[in-house]
Amino acid sequence: MNRRDALHALLVTLVAAPATLAAPAYAQKRVWRIVSLTGNAEKTVAEPLEGFRKEMKALRY
């Protein structure tokens, strides 16, 4: 490979690289997660937690 061929290959690579790197990426839908940490037993927070789950389901979460 002579100098001219090497320079040509380098230029072709530099011209083609932005086209491949700038390809549009598909944005993923953001998934929100809700966590509840309590120091209480599950039985003591069951009623409020059930109400929370019911309202979140009503909001289609």
C-alpha positions as CSV (number, residue, x, y, z in Angstrom):
1,M,0.0,0.0,0.0
2,N,1.5,3.3,-1.0
3,R,1.0,6.6,0.7
4,R,-1.7,7.7,-1.7
5,D,-3.8,4.6,-1.0
6,A,-3.4,5.0,2.7
7,L,-4.4,8.6,2.6
8,H,-7.4,7.7,0.4
9,A,-8.5,5.0,2.9
10,L,-8.1,7.4,5.8
11,L,-10.2,10.1,4.1
12,V,-12.9,7.7,3.1
13,T,-13.0,6.4,6.7
14,L,-13.3,10.0,8.1
15,V,-16.0,10.9,5.7
16,A,-18.0,7.8,6.3
17,A,-17.6,7.7,10.1
18,P,-19.9,10.7,11.0
19,A,-22.7,9.1,8.9
20,T,-22.6,5.9,10.8
21,L,-22.1,7.6,14.2
22,A,-24.9,10.1,13.7
23,A,-27.5,7.4,13.1
24,P,-30.6,8.2,15.1
25,A,-31.0,6.2,18.3
26,Y,-34.4,5.1,19.3
27,A,-35.1,6.6,22.7
28,Q,-36.5,4.1,25.2
29,K,-39.6,5.0,27.2
30,R,-38.5,5.9,30.7
31,V,-39.8,3.4,33.3
32,W,-40.3,4.9,36.8
33,R,-40.1,2.7,39.8
34,I,-41.5,3.4,43.2
35,V,-40.0,1.8,46.3
36,S,-41.4,1.8,49.8
37,L,-39.1,1.0,52.7
38,T,-40.6,0.7,56.1
39,G,-39.4,-0.6,59.4
40,N,-42.9,-2.1,60.1
41,A,-44.2,-5.5,59.4
42,E,-46.2,-5.9,56.2
43,K,-49.4,-6.6,58.1
44,T,-49.3,-3.1,59.7
45,V,-48.9,-1.3,56.4
46,A,-51.1,-3.6,54.3
47,E,-54.2,-1.3,54.3
48,P,-52.5,1.9,53.3
49,L,-50.3,0.0,50.8
50,E,-53.4,-1.6,49.2
51,G,-55.0,1.9,48.8
52,F,-51.8,3.1,47.2
53,R,-51.7,0.2,44.8
54,K,-55.3,0.8,43.9
55,E,-54.8,4.5,43.1
56,M,-51.7,3.7,41.1
57,K,-53.6,1.2,39.1
58,A,-56.3,3.8,38.5
59,L,-53.5,6.0,37.0
60,R,-52.5,3.1,34.8
61,Y,-49.2,2.6,36.4
